[in-house]
């Protein structure tokens, strides 16, 4: 029997008689009670990525800077009307995006690549995507070091508003964790999901205001002619996150352009509440399917 055909039955019967509330509470309790296991898995994941070696540490700092350099060179050739201090403008979006994309990519295969462990040992599988997502914080930390190096060239952008970065990162972490639960569970039953997620992430990046700002599209009249696209842009979590990071790191492109300032707290609170609801839903789905992981893989 194929894995695909097992999905409906798995979803109906995997959790026995436990109700949705019980499944959600069990999921959060599994994470809380297995903190030592999560820490061990995070350390193992960081070790695997080479973050405990000198070369690994240097690469984690250089990688986002090199990606920024590619985009800056490419868009310098194609686009003449770019925001001032464009490298910092782009990097303020690359920094959170690399954290998200790396975490989701690792979380997607976190269950499948530990198939032998799952078959041999009984433990809550939800800790695997938790560890993969948490390990991504390390890469984000190295990205902040790269940001500090880059801002040596833009000293006028230094401000107290940089202290908002951890606050924005908390909102992003909640959303990333919720998304990771879904893709990790789904990849067990649909192995092609790993490839689909890779393509989805690339499309998501270019449809998010990372290389450009929503203001620039609005000034060009593009969004005025396509109001539906404006709605979709506003529903994109990374439109809120990129704007928040960019506001505290770079400022706004205007008109008129301004320096760094406080982020839009109302938008961040709405995104946080939505991400918490999303996390509750994805935890329920994960725990509902979890008992069938060992049978399918």
C-alpha positions as CSV (number, residue, x, y, z in Angstrom):
1,X,0.0,0.0,0.0
2,X,1.4,3.4,-0.9
3,X,2.1,6.1,1.7
4,X,-0.4,8.4,0.1
5,X,-3.3,6.0,0.6
6,X,-2.6,5.8,4.3
7,X,-3.0,9.4,5.0
8,X,-6.8,9.6,5.5
9,X,-6.9,6.5,7.7
10,X,-3.9,7.8,9.6
11,X,-5.5,11.1,10.3
12,X,-8.7,9.5,11.5
13,X,-7.2,6.8,13.7
14,X,-3.7,7.8,14.6
15,X,-4.5,9.5,17.9
16,X,-7.0,7.0,19.2
17,X,-9.7,8.6,21.4
18,X,-7.7,11.7,22.3
19,X,-9.5,14.9,21.5
20,X,-8.0,17.9,19.8
21,X,-7.3,19.8,23.1
22,X,-5.6,16.7,24.6
23,X,-3.4,16.3,21.5
24,X,-2.4,19.9,21.5
25,X,-1.5,19.8,25.2
26,X,0.4,16.6,24.8
27,X,2.4,18.2,22.0
28,X,3.4,21.2,24.1
29,X,4.1,18.9,27.1
30,X,6.3,16.7,25.0
31,X,8.4,19.7,24.1
32,X,8.6,21.0,27.6
33,X,9.5,17.6,29.2
34,X,12.1,16.7,26.6
35,X,14.2,19.9,26.8
36,X,17.4,18.0,27.4
37,X,16.7,15.9,24.3
38,X,16.0,19.0,22.3
39,X,19.3,20.6,23.4
40,X,21.2,17.4,22.5
41,X,19.6,17.3,19.0
42,X,20.3,21.0,18.5
43,X,24.0,20.5,19.4
44,X,24.2,17.5,17.1
45,X,22.6,19.5,14.3
46,X,24.9,22.5,14.8
47,X,27.9,20.1,14.9
48,X,26.7,18.5,11.6
49,X,26.6,21.9,10.0
50,X,30.1,22.6,11.1
51,X,29.3,25.5,13.3
52,X,31.8,24.3,15.9
53,X,34.8,24.6,13.6
54,X,36.6,27.7,12.5
55,X,35.8,27.3,8.8
56,X,32.2,26.6,9.6
57,X,31.9,29.8,11.7
58,X,33.5,31.9,9.0
59,X,31.3,30.5,6.3
60,X,28.1,31.2,8.3
61,X,29.2,34.9,8.5
62,X,30.3,35.1,4.8
63,X,27.3,33.2,3.3
64,X,24.7,35.9,3.8
65,X,27.2,38.6,2.8
66,X,28.0,36.8,-0.4
67,X,24.3,36.3,-1.2
68,X,23.8,40.0,-0.7
69,X,26.7,40.8,-3.0
70,X,25.2,38.6,-5.8
71,X,21.9,40.4,-5.6
72,X,23.4,43.8,-5.4
73,X,25.6,43.2,-8.5
74,X,22.8,41.7,-10.4
75,X,20.3,44.4,-9.6
76,X,22.8,47.1,-10.2
77,X,23.0,46.0,-13.8
78,X,19.2,45.7,-14.3
79,X,17.8,48.4,-12.0
80,X,18.9,52.0,-12.0
81,X,16.4,53.4,-9.5
82,X,17.5,51.6,-6.3
83,X,17.1,52.8,-2.7
84,X,20.1,54.4,-1.1
85,X,22.5,52.1,0.8
86,X,21.1,49.2,-1.2
87,X,23.4,46.5,0.2
88,X,22.0,47.2,3.7
89,X,18.5,47.4,2.3
90,X,18.8,43.9,0.9
91,X,20.7,42.4,3.8
92,X,18.0,43.3,6.2
93,X,15.7,40.9,4.4
94,X,18.4,38.2,3.6
95,X,19.2,37.9,7.3
96,X,15.7,36.6,8.5
97,X,15.0,34.8,5.2
98,X,18.1,32.6,5.4
99,X,17.1,31.7,9.0
100,X,13.6,30.7,7.9
101,X,14.5,28.9,4.7
102,X,17.3,26.9,6.4
103,X,15.1,26.0,9.3
104,X,12.2,24.9,7.2
105,X,14.4,22.9,4.8
106,X,16.0,21.0,7.8
107,X,12.7,20.5,9.5
108,X,11.0,19.1,6.4
109,X,13.3,16.0,6.4
110,X,13.8,15.9,10.2
111,X,11.4,12.9,10.6
112,X,12.4,10.9,7.5
113,X,16.2,11.2,8.0
114,X,15.8,9.8,11.6
115,X,13.8,6.8,10.4
116,X,16.0,4.2,12.1
117,X,16.0,6.0,15.4
118,X,12.2,6.3,15.3
119,X,11.8,2.5,14.6
120,X,14.1,1.6,17.5
121,X,13.3,4.1,20.3
122,X,10.0,5.4,21.6
123,X,10.2,9.2,22.0
124,X,8.0,12.1,21.0
125,X,8.8,12.8,17.4
126,X,7.7,16.4,17.7
127,X,11.1,17.2,19.2
128,X,12.8,16.6,15.9
129,X,11.3,19.6,14.0
130,X,11.7,21.6,17.2
131,X,15.4,20.9,17.3
132,X,15.8,21.6,13.6
133,X,14.0,24.9,13.9
134,X,15.9,25.9,17.1
135,X,19.2,25.1,15.5
136,X,18.5,27.7,12.9
137,X,18.8,30.4,15.6
138,X,22.5,29.7,15.6
139,X,22.8,30.6,11.9
140,X,20.7,33.7,12.6
141,X,23.1,34.7,15.3
142,X,26.0,34.4,12.9
143,X,24.0,36.5,10.5
144,X,23.7,39.2,13.1
145,X,27.5,39.2,13.2
146,X,27.6,39.7,9.5
147,X,25.1,42.5,9.9
148,X,27.4,44.2,12.5
149,X,30.3,44.0,10.0
150,X,28.2,45.4,7.2
151,X,27.0,48.3,9.3
152,X,30.6,49.4,9.8
153,X,30.1,50.9,6.3
154,X,26.8,52.5,7.3
155,X,27.6,53.9,10.7
156,X,24.9,56.5,10.4
157,X,22.3,53.7,10.5
158,X,23.4,52.6,14.0
159,X,20.6,53.3,16.5
160,X,18.9,52.0,19.6
161,X,16.2,50.6,17.4
162,X,18.5,47.6,16.6
163,X,17.4,46.2,20.0
164,X,14.0,45.4,18.4
165,X,15.7,42.6,16.4
166,X,15.3,39.9,19.1
167,X,11.6,40.9,19.6
168,X,10.9,40.6,15.8
169,X,12.9,37.3,15.8
170,X,10.6,35.8,18.5
171,X,7.6,36.5,16.2
172,X,9.4,34.9,13.3
173,X,10.4,31.8,15.4
174,X,6.8,31.1,16.4
175,X,5.7,31.2,12.7
176,X,8.6,29.2,11.6
177,X,8.0,26.5,14.2
178,X,4.3,26.2,13.2
179,X,5.2,25.9,9.5
180,X,8.0,23.3,10.3
181,X,5.5,21.0,12.1
182,X,3.3,20.9,9.1
183,X,6.0,20.2,6.5
184,X,7.8,17.7,8.8
185,X,4.7,15.6,9.3
186,X,3.6,16.0,5.6
187,X,6.9,14.8,4.3
188,X,6.5,11.5,6.0
189,X,3.5,10.7,3.8
190,X,4.4,12.6,0.7
191,X,8.1,12.3,0.1
192,X,8.0,14.7,-2.9
193,X,7.1,17.5,-0.4
194,X,10.8,18.0,0.3
195,X,11.3,19.1,-3.3
196,X,8.0,21.1,-3.4
197,X,9.1,23.0,-0.3
198,X,12.4,24.0,-2.0
199,X,10.6,25.5,-5.0
200,X,7.9,27.1,-2.8
201,X,10.6,28.8,-0.7
202,X,12.3,30.2,-3.8
203,X,9.0,31.5,-5.1
204,X,8.1,32.9,-1.7
205,X,11.3,34.9,-1.5
206,X,10.8,36.6,-4.8
207,X,7.1,37.4,-4.0
208,X,8.1,38.9,-0.7
209,X,9.5,42.5,-0.5
210,X,13.1,41.4,0.0
211,X,14.8,42.9,-3.1
212,X,12.3,45.7,-3.3
213,X,9.9,47.5,-1.1
214,X,6.1,47.7,-1.2
215,X,6.5,51.4,-1.4
216,X,8.5,51.1,-4.6
217,X,5.8,49.0,-6.2
218,X,3.2,51.5,-5.0
219,X,5.1,54.4,-6.5
220,X,5.4,52.6,-9.8
221,X,1.6,52.2,-9.9
222,X,1.8,48.5,-10.0
223,X,-0.3,47.8,-6.9
224,X,-2.8,50.5,-7.8
225,X,-3.5,48.6,-11.0
226,X,-3.7,45.2,-9.2
227,X,-5.4,45.7,-5.8
228,X,-5.7,42.0,-5.3
229,X,-1.9,41.7,-5.3
230,X,-1.8,44.4,-2.6
231,X,-4.0,42.3,-0.5
232,X,-1.9,39.2,-1.0
233,X,1.2,41.2,-0.2
234,X,-0.3,42.3,3.1
235,X,-1.3,38.7,3.9
236,X,2.3,37.5,3.4
237,X,3.9,37.1,6.9
238,X,7.3,38.1,5.4
239,X,5.9,41.4,4.1
240,X,5.4,42.2,7.8
241,X,8.6,40.6,9.0
242,X,10.9,42.1,6.3
243,X,9.3,45.5,6.8
244,X,9.9,45.3,10.6
245,X,13.5,44.2,10.3
246,X,14.2,46.8,7.6
247,X,12.5,49.6,9.7
248,X,14.8,49.0,12.7
249,X,18.0,48.3,10.6
250,X,17.7,50.4,7.5
251,X,14.7,52.7,7.9
252,X,12.2,53.4,5.2
253,X,12.5,54.3,1.5
254,X,9.7,56.9,1.8
255,X,8.6,59.1,0.4
256,X,10.3,60.7,2.2
257,X,13.0,58.3,3.2
258,X,13.6,58.1,6.9
259,X,16.3,56.5,9.2
260,X,15.7,53.6,11.5
261,X,12.7,53.7,13.8
262,X,10.3,51.5,15.8
263,X,8.6,48.7,13.9
264,X,4.8,48.6,13.4
265,X,3.8,46.9,16.7
266,X,0.2,46.5,15.7
267,X,1.2,44.4,12.6
268,X,3.7,42.4,14.7
269,X,1.1,41.6,17.4
270,X,-1.4,40.5,14.7
271,X,1.2,38.3,13.1
272,X,2.2,36.9,16.5
273,X,-1.4,36.0,17.4
274,X,-2.0,34.5,14.0
275,X,1.3,32.5,14.3
276,X,0.2,31.2,17.8
277,X,-3.1,30.0,16.3
278,X,-1.2,28.5,13.4
279,X,1.1,26.7,15.9
280,X,-1.8,25.3,17.8
281,X,-3.3,23.9,14.6
282,X,0.0,22.5,13.3
283,X,0.7,20.9,16.7
284,X,-2.7,19.2,16.5
285,X,-2.0,17.9,13.0
286,X,1.4,16.6,13.9
287,X,0.2,14.8,17.1
288,X,-2.7,13.4,15.1
289,X,-0.4,11.8,12.6
290,X,2.6,11.0,14.8
291,X,1.6,7.4,15.8
292,X,1.7,6.4,12.1
293,X,5.2,7.7,11.3
294,X,6.9,4.4,12.2
295,X,4.5,2.4,10.0
296,X,5.0,4.6,7.0
297,X,8.7,5.3,7.0
